[in-house]
Amino acid sequence: MEIVDGGELKGYASLHPKTAESLKADIGSIVLFEDPESGFWGAAEIRKSPDVPQNKMVVDSLVLEASLLMEGDRVDVTLYERPMTALDYVEFGLKPLTEDANTEDLVTRAAESVSSLEKLIGGRLVYPGMSFNWPDLGVKVEILNTRPALTGRSFAKLAFEALRAKTGYQFKTVGISTPFNAILCIDTSGSMKTGDVPVKDVAHAREGLKDLAGDNPDVQAFLDRFEEGTNVTRAEAAAMAVLLYLAEKVGRGYGEKVAVITFERDVSEMTFMDPDTGDVRPYVECTGKNKAIGLQVISTHVIDKVEEGGTLTNMGDALMKAGEILDAFGDPRKPTMLIMLTDGMTTTGPPPLKVLKERFSGHRKLVMYCIGLGERNEIDEELMLAMAEYGNGTYRHVDNMRDLLEWYGRLASEFAVVIRGRE
């Protein structure tokens, strides 16, 4: 059958009624079409029209673009008889269409322009690896991941309203790096002394940090605590995760700023001295010359704060302090990631979600991730999830070193925004 480019058809393909009958397809049925020579293929919902020649199929332009097929190609057409998958989550990859395109703040701009994307592909079929152009943003969009996973030749229809009511959808860049600053909030209350975090599969990360630390004896001694098959305290686990985050930032080479806040009843910001000017600042710039300073300060500070820590947990004031540091960064155009790690629930201070909404409502380039470490029944996961959702991030629970380091390592290099509905 020969393909005809039908322009904007809302994702549909039109067949002559007799052609549809021969395929046992009706209005709303899905057909697969494949070029037997190139192997390029696509799929579309069917509409019928007597104006379409029986030996041709008129296909929506975006569907053709995504399938790498074009007008005049000859394809084999078959009926798709499996049920469509209902999606809870979609991850969109963004890649600029030209080398000189504006890549600054691309993820944030995508989130702000999502209504344009909904008009472009809302209600259309998607499948694994599908890609298409988003002209309003000047990017190519690729379907990277879905939940449930779409495998082989399986399809789902993009229902944005349903996605927002569930887990949401996420934007991330592909093939480019987005520089962003970070504020890491670490719970240092007394429960963080609990030694229940298994050390497994972290030898590679530990050796990498030891190489980065050079001959600094304090950092080397700290890293020696992480022997495979043993347990470490939650505070030690958190400290190593922050070290890894800082190391990843140094490796990126963008001079991104990282701040660390510890909290129990009281809230403390870590301060770093600029080796050139002697100025004391509430953040470290992730450059090679500052790496040893940052690693030593962080590893000792987090552990020391836990030793001093009481039994109360003050997330609300930690977020207030994060707001002050965000202003101190002095980079209003650069995106910022806020990460909150705790093993419990807020027990003093202002309500953290209220603080988040009041203090950060105007910061459109902020994304927040929450991490629960340790026993789930000790963590206010409902609050963690609510804060992460408001901050266009995600909540994740971890109970071992491997998963904790993997998550922090990923967050250090990937600025992604998750879109959901809000009350």
C-alpha positions in Angstrom: 0.0 0.0 0.0 1.3 3.5 -0.8 1.6 6.3 1.8 0.1 9.7 1.2 1.1 12.5 3.6 -2.3 13.9 4.8 -0.9 16.8 6.9 -2.6 17.5 10.2 -5.0 14.6 10.9 -4.8 14.5 14.7 -2.7 11.4 14.6 -5.1 9.4 12.4 -4.7 7.5 9.1 -7.5 7.3 6.6 -8.4 4.2 4.5 -11.0 3.5 1.9 -13.9 1.6 3.6 -13.2 -1.5 1.4 -9.5 -1.4 2.3 -10.5 -1.2 6.0 -12.9 -4.1 5.6 -10.2 -6.2 4.0 -8.0 -5.6 7.1 -11.0 -6.2 9.4 -10.4 -2.7 10.7 -13.0 -0.3 11.8 -13.0 3.3 13.0 -10.8 3.5 16.1 -8.9 0.3 15.1 -5.1 0.5 15.1 -3.0 -0.5 12.1 0.7 -1.1 11.8 2.5 -0.1 8.7 6.0 -1.1 7.8 8.4 -0.5 4.9 9.8 -4.1 4.2 13.0 -2.7 2.7 14.0 -0.2 5.4 12.2 -1.7 8.4 10.8 1.7 9.3 7.4 1.4 10.8 4.6 3.3 12.5 1.1 3.0 13.8 -2.1 5.0 13.7 -5.8 4.9 14.5 -8.1 4.4 11.5 -10.7 6.7 10.0 -12.6 5.8 6.8 -13.0 7.9 3.7 -14.4 7.0 0.3 -12.1 9.7 -1.1 -9.0 7.7 -0.4 -7.9 5.3 -3.2 -8.1 1.6 -2.3 -4.4 1.1 -2.8 -3.3 4.1 -0.6 -3.3 5.1 3.0 -3.4 8.8 4.0 -1.4 9.3 7.2 -1.0 12.2 9.6 2.3 14.1 9.1 3.6 13.8 12.6 3.0 10.1 12.6 5.0 9.8 9.4 7.8 12.0 10.9 8.0 9.8 14.0 8.1 6.6 11.8 10.8 8.0 9.5 8.5 7.3 6.5 7.3 9.7 3.8 4.9 10.1 1.0 5.3 7.6 -1.7 6.8 4.9 0.5 5.2 1.5 0.1 4.3 -0.4 3.3 2.7 -3.6 4.5 -0.3 -2.9 6.6 -1.7 -5.2 9.3 -4.3 -4.9 12.0 -3.1 -4.4 15.6 -5.3 -6.6 17.8 -3.8 -6.2 21.3 -5.4 -3.8 23.8 -3.7 -0.4 24.3 -1.7 0.2 27.5 -2.8 2.8 30.0 0.2 4.9 31.0 0.9 6.2 34.5 4.1 8.0 33.6 6.0 9.2 30.6 9.6 10.5 30.4 10.3 12.9 27.5 13.8 13.5 26.2 14.6 16.9 24.7 17.3 17.5 22.1 17.9 20.8 20.3 17.2 20.7 16.5 20.3 22.9 15.7 23.7 23.3 17.2 23.3 27.0 17.9 19.9 26.5 19.6 19.3 28.1 23.0 19.8 25.2 25.4 19.8 27.3 28.6 17.1 26.3 31.0 15.6 24.0 28.4 13.8 21.7 30.8 12.2 24.6 32.7 11.0 26.2 29.4 9.6 22.9 28.3 7.6 22.7 31.6 6.3 26.2 31.0 5.3 25.4 27.4 3.6 22.0 28.1 0.2 23.2 26.8 1.9 23.5 23.4 3.1 19.9 23.6 -0.3 18.7 24.6 -1.8 20.4 21.5 0.8 18.7 19.4 0.6 15.1 20.5 -2.2 14.9 23.1 -4.5 11.9 22.2 -2.0 10.4 19.8 -0.5 7.0 19.9 3.0 6.6 21.3 5.4 3.7 21.3 8.9 2.9 22.5 11.6 5.1 21.0 9.2 7.3 19.2 10.5 10.8 18.4 9.1 13.9 16.8 9.8 17.6 16.4 8.4 20.2 18.8 8.6 23.4 16.7 7.5 25.8 19.4 10.5 24.9 21.5 12.9 24.0 18.7 13.7 20.5 19.9 13.3 16.9 19.0 11.3 15.0 21.6 11.8 11.3 22.2 9.8 8.9 24.3 12.5 7.6 26.6 10.6 5.6 29.2 7.1 4.9 30.3 5.3 3.2 33.2 4.1 0.5 32.5 7.0 -0.1 30.1 6.1 -0.2 26.4 8.0 -3.1 24.8 8.2 -4.4 21.3 5.3 -3.1 19.2 3.0 -2.1 22.0 1.2 1.2 22.1 -0.5 3.7 24.4 -2.5 6.9 23.8 -1.1 10.1 25.4 -3.8 11.3 27.8 -2.1 14.2 29.5 -5.0 14.9 32.0 -4.9 11.3 33.1 -1.1 11.4 33.4 -1.2 14.5 35.7 -3.7 12.8 37.9 -1.3 9.8 38.3 2.5 9.9 38.6 2.9 12.6 35.9 5.4 13.1 33.1 9.0 14.3 33.1 11.3 16.3 30.9 15.0 15.7 30.7 17.7 16.7 28.2 19.3 14.3 25.8 22.9 14.7 24.5 23.4 18.0 26.4 24.2 19.0 29.9 22.2 21.6 31.9 24.3 23.4 34.5 22.4 23.8 37.8 23.1 24.7 41.4 22.0 22.6 44.3 21.0 22.8 48.0 21.3 19.5 49.9 19.3 19.3 53.2 20.5 16.5 55.5 18.7 15.3 58.6 21.2 15.1 61.5 18.8 14.2 64.3 19.8 11.5 66.8 18.0 8.7 64.9 20.6 9.2 62.1 23.1 7.5 64.4 21.3 4.2 63.7 23.7 1.8 62.1 21.3 -0.1 59.8 22.4 0.9 56.3 24.1 -2.1 54.5 27.2 -1.4 52.5 27.0 -3.3 49.2 28.2 -2.7 45.6 29.9 0.6 46.5 33.6 -0.3 46.0 33.9 1.5 42.7 32.3 4.7 44.1 34.4 4.5 47.2 37.7 4.2 45.3 36.7 7.0 43.0 36.2 9.3 46.0 39.5 8.1 47.6 41.3 9.1 44.4 39.6 12.5 44.4 40.5 13.1 48.0 44.2 12.6 47.3 46.3 12.4 50.5 43.7 14.0 52.8 43.9 11.7 55.8 40.5 12.7 57.3 38.6 11.9 54.1 40.5 8.7 53.5 39.8 7.6 57.1 36.1 8.4 56.6 35.9 6.4 53.3 37.6 3.4 54.9 34.5 2.9 57.1 32.6 1.7 54.0 33.6 -2.0 53.9 31.5 -4.3 51.7 29.2 -6.5 53.8 29.2 -4.2 56.9 26.6 -1.7 58.1 27.1 2.1 58.5 25.0 4.7 60.3 22.4 6.6 58.4 24.5 9.8 58.9 27.6 8.1 57.4 25.6 7.0 54.5 24.2 10.5 53.9 27.6 12.0 54.2 29.1 9.7 51.6 26.1 10.4 49.3 26.8 14.1 49.6 30.5 13.6 48.9 29.6 11.6 45.7 27.2 14.4 44.6 29.9 17.0 45.1 32.5 14.8 43.2 30.0 14.4 40.3 29.5 18.2 40.2 33.3 18.8 40.2 33.6 16.3 37.3 31.1 18.2 35.2 33.4 21.2 35.3 30.7 23.9 35.2 31.6 25.6 38.5 28.1 24.9 39.8 27.3 25.9 43.3 26.4 23.4 46.0 25.2 24.2 49.5 24.7 21.8 52.4 22.2 22.4 55.2 22.0 20.1 58.3 19.0 20.1 60.5 17.6 18.6 63.7 16.0 21.0 66.3 18.5 23.7 65.0 19.5 24.3 61.5 23.0 24.9 60.3 24.5 25.9 56.9 27.9 24.7 56.0 30.3 27.5 55.1 33.3 27.4 52.8 36.2 29.8 52.4 37.1 31.0 49.0 40.8 30.0 48.6 41.5 33.1 46.5 39.7 35.9 48.3 39.3 34.4 51.8 35.5 35.2 51.7 33.3 32.8 53.7 30.2 31.7 51.7 27.3 29.3 52.4 28.2 27.2 49.3 31.2 25.7 47.5 31.8 26.2 43.8 32.5 22.9 42.2 35.8 23.4 40.6 38.9 21.3 40.7 40.8 23.6 43.1 38.0 23.4 45.7 37.4 19.7 45.6 39.6 18.8 48.6 38.2 21.6 50.7 34.6 20.5 50.0 35.2 16.8 50.6 36.9 17.4 54.0 34.4 19.9 55.3 31.4 17.9 54.3 32.5 14.5 55.6 33.4 15.9 59.0 30.5 18.4 59.3 27.7 15.9 58.7 29.1 13.3 61.2 29.8 16.0 63.8 26.4 17.4 63.6 24.8 14.0 64.1 26.9 13.5 67.2 25.6 16.8 68.5 22.0 16.2 67.3 19.0 15.9 69.4 15.7 14.1 69.0 13.8 16.7 67.1 13.5 17.3 63.3 13.0 20.7 61.9 12.4 20.5 58.2 10.5 23.8 58.0 13.3 26.0 59.2 15.7 24.0 56.9 13.6 25.1 54.0 13.7 28.7 55.2 17.5 28.5 55.3 17.5 27.0 51.8 15.5 30.0 50.6 18.2 32.3 52.0 21.0 30.4 50.3 19.1 30.3 47.0 19.1 34.1 47.1 22.8 34.1 48.1 23.7 32.1 45.0 23.0 35.2 43.0 22.2 33.2 39.9 18.5 33.8 39.3 18.7 32.5 35.7 20.3 29.2 36.6 18.1 26.3 37.7 18.4 25.0 41.2 17.9 21.5 42.7 16.8 21.1 46.3 17.2 17.7 47.9 15.7 16.9 51.3 17.0 13.7 53.0 15.5 12.4 56.3 14.9 9.2 58.2 11.9 10.5 60.1 9.1 13.1 60.3 9.0 16.8 61.2 8.6 17.3 64.9 9.3 21.0 65.5 9.3 24.2 63.6 6.9 25.5 60.9 5.1 23.1 58.6 7.5 22.3 55.8 5.0 22.1 53.0 3.6 25.5 53.9 7.1 27.0 54.0 7.8 25.4 50.6 4.7 26.9 49.0 5.2 30.4 50.6 8.9 30.7 50.2 9.5 29.1 46.8 6.3 29.9 44.9 8.0 32.4 42.7 11.1 30.2 41.9 10.0 28.6 38.6 13.5 27.2 38.0 13.5 25.1 41.2 13.0 21.4 41.4 12.8 19.4 44.7 13.6 15.8 45.4 12.9 14.1 48.7 14.7 11.0 50.0 13.6 8.8 52.8 16.5 6.7 54.4 15.9 3.8 56.8 12.7 2.2 58.0 9.6 3.3 56.0 7.3 3.2 59.1 9.5 5.9 60.7 9.3 8.3 57.7 6.4 10.7 56.9 6.3 9.5 53.3 3.0 11.3 52.6 4.7 14.6 53.4 7.8 13.7 51.4 5.7 12.9 48.4 3.6 16.1 48.7 6.7 18.3 48.9 8.3 16.5 45.9 5.2 16.8 43.9 4.9 20.5 44.6 8.5 21.0 43.7 8.1 19.1 40.3 10.4 16.3 41.5 10.0 12.9 43.0 10.2 11.1 46.3 12.3 7.9 46.7 12.8 5.6 49.7 16.2 3.9 50.0 17.6 1.5 52.6 21.1 0.6 51.4 24.2 2.3 50.2 24.1 1.1 46.6 20.6 2.6 45.9 21.4 5.8 47.8 24.7 6.5 45.9 23.1 5.6 42.6 20.3 8.1 43.2 22.5 10.9 44.4 24.9 10.3 41.5 22.0 10.5 39.0 20.6 13.7 40.5 24.0 15.4 40.4 24.1 15.2 36.6 20.5 15.3 35.6 18.1 18.2 35.9 14.6 16.9 35.2 11.1 18.3 35.9 8.1 16.2 36.6 4.7 17.6 35.7 1.6 16.7 37.7 -1.7 18.3 38.5 -1.8 20.5 41.6 -4.6 21.3 44.0 
